Amino acid sequence: MNRARLSEEEIARRLPSLEGFRREGDKLVADFKFKDFVGAFGFMTSLALVAERLDHHPEWTNVYNRVHLELTTHDAKGITELDFAFATKAVELAPHP
């Protein structure tokens, strides 16, 4: 997968399709809320498998039923196709009301 930094136009075009994600500087950022700790941890476990498959690892934190996720490609110093691929999987795996 391409690790080249995406253009501002490409990021702006694609970001609205990622439910719950926003841009903060050179990162895609989202906050997820779950029923309980087990739900949050299960989500992180599923995303850990995605991270290994993509060889692209997030910055994340977990406090009880919440997961804060930040995605950037450090080598590219910004947002790449990898970040969008990871974010897309996060949206797919997150529970929806």
C-alpha angles and dihedrals in degrees: 000000000000115000095187117122112259122236120256089248093053092049092049091048095050103037097078090062091063106083111219097007125118134177121250109179109298094350139083106224134190139166121213127194124201137186092257146335093286090057092049093046092047089053091051091048091053091048091049088063090050090050092053093047092050093038085228120118128199132223104237144159132199128203113176105296098359132086122192112199129193123183128192136137106238095194090057093040091230149028119330140172088273091062092051091047091052093045091050090055091047090055091048093050097043118095115254124210 
